[in-house]
Amino acid sequence: MSGRSSKRGFASRPGDAEGWVKASDASRRRTDTAALTARLTIDVSPALRGRIKVAAFQRGVTVADMLRELLAREFPLRPESRHERQ
């Protein structure tokens, strides 16, 4: 091979973050739950992860559902917020 491929690599960073986020949202055309969610990754200590999992188990819910509820309470939907209406 003589020359670099113009194809972006798996871990390459986008040049324009705003355009990259909007393009991702626009490409979703399904109506199932997966199409209406976005993945969020956070780093927590193993001890905190354990406490979160135990609390979810004791409440009879999944960790994801418990954290979605917590985040929704902490960050309620406000009509004046542009990002949440789009």
Secondary structure, DSSP 8 states (H G I E B T S, - for coil): --S--SS--TT---S-HHHHHHHHHHT----SGGGG---------HHHHHHHHHHHHHHTS-HHHHHHHHHHHHS---TT-HHHH-
